[in-house]
């Protein structure tokens, strides 16, 4: 199975989940996603997702000066983003449970 196709479907949820505990700037969010196990996620995909989530009103931004380069734009979850994370997380858990049951019925679950 091509994991890039799976990532396209869940990247919004993954980015919201990463921002749940701590605000972050683009590269930091990318690093945290990769450290969590999403090694194949691309830079452009994450930056595009951040722009889209911001435009949808799910994130707020603020700029922090950097001593070692350009200022960094930080992203944080707002109330709408937290609500979306809750809804999407429940949907994902339900979907994953269904898939696990289907795979288990066929002796394929991990």
Secondary structure, DSSP 8 states (H G I E B T S, - for coil): --HHHHHHHHHHHHHHHHHHHS-EEHHHHHHHHHHTT-TT--HHHHHHHHHHHHHTTSEEEEEE--TTSS-EEEEEE-HHHHHHHHHHHHHHHHHHHHHHHHHHHTT---
